[in-house]
Amino acid sequence: MTYLKTYTILFILLFIMHTTTLVNVTIFNGEWNGNVLFLSTTLFVTATFYFAIERRANKR
């Protein structure tokens, strides 16, 4: 089974965050600012926890 490397997952989450912001501004004219902010914050916290778990696992 192949696992994604940490930096690949972080770049994927960053891409999703920027894509949702771009779609919100261009297609929805910023009408979903609250939803996009919530999604971006959730993805950021998820990425931070994932990075911390991976860092702790590799440190040992």
C-alpha positions as CSV (number, residue, x, y, z in Angstrom):
1,M,0.0,0.0,0.0
2,T,1.4,3.4,-1.0
3,Y,1.1,6.3,1.5
4,L,1.3,9.9,0.6
5,K,4.2,11.9,2.0
6,T,3.4,14.6,4.5
7,Y,4.3,17.5,2.2
8,T,2.1,16.1,-0.5
9,I,-0.9,16.0,1.8
10,L,-0.2,19.6,3.0
11,F,0.1,20.9,-0.5
12,I,-3.2,19.2,-1.4
13,L,-5.0,20.8,1.5
14,L,-3.4,24.2,0.6
15,F,-4.6,23.8,-3.0
16,I,-8.2,23.0,-1.7
17,M,-8.1,26.1,0.5
18,H,-7.0,28.4,-2.3
19,T,-9.4,26.9,-4.8
20,T,-12.4,27.4,-2.6
21,T,-11.4,31.0,-2.0
22,L,-11.0,31.5,-5.8
23,V,-14.3,29.9,-6.6
24,N,-16.1,32.0,-3.9
25,V,-14.7,35.2,-5.2
26,T,-15.1,34.6,-9.0
27,I,-18.3,32.5,-9.2
28,F,-20.3,33.5,-6.1
29,N,-19.0,37.1,-5.8
30,G,-18.0,36.5,-2.2
31,E,-21.5,35.5,-0.9
32,W,-20.1,32.4,0.9
33,N,-17.4,34.1,2.8
34,G,-18.4,32.5,6.1
35,N,-18.5,29.0,4.7
36,V,-15.2,29.4,2.9
37,L,-13.5,30.8,6.1
38,F,-14.9,27.9,8.1
39,L,-13.6,25.4,5.6
40,S,-10.2,27.0,5.3
41,T,-9.9,27.1,9.1
42,T,-10.9,23.5,9.5
43,L,-8.4,22.4,6.8
44,F,-5.7,24.4,8.4
45,V,-6.3,22.9,11.8
46,T,-6.4,19.4,10.2
47,A,-3.1,20.0,8.4
48,T,-1.5,21.3,11.6
49,F,-2.6,18.2,13.6
50,Y,-1.5,15.9,10.8
51,F,1.9,17.6,10.6
52,A,2.3,17.4,14.4
53,I,1.5,13.7,14.4
54,E,3.9,13.0,11.6
55,R,6.6,15.1,13.2
56,R,6.3,13.3,16.5
57,A,6.3,9.9,14.9
58,N,9.5,10.7,12.9
59,K,11.2,12.3,16.0
60,R,11.1,9.0,17.9
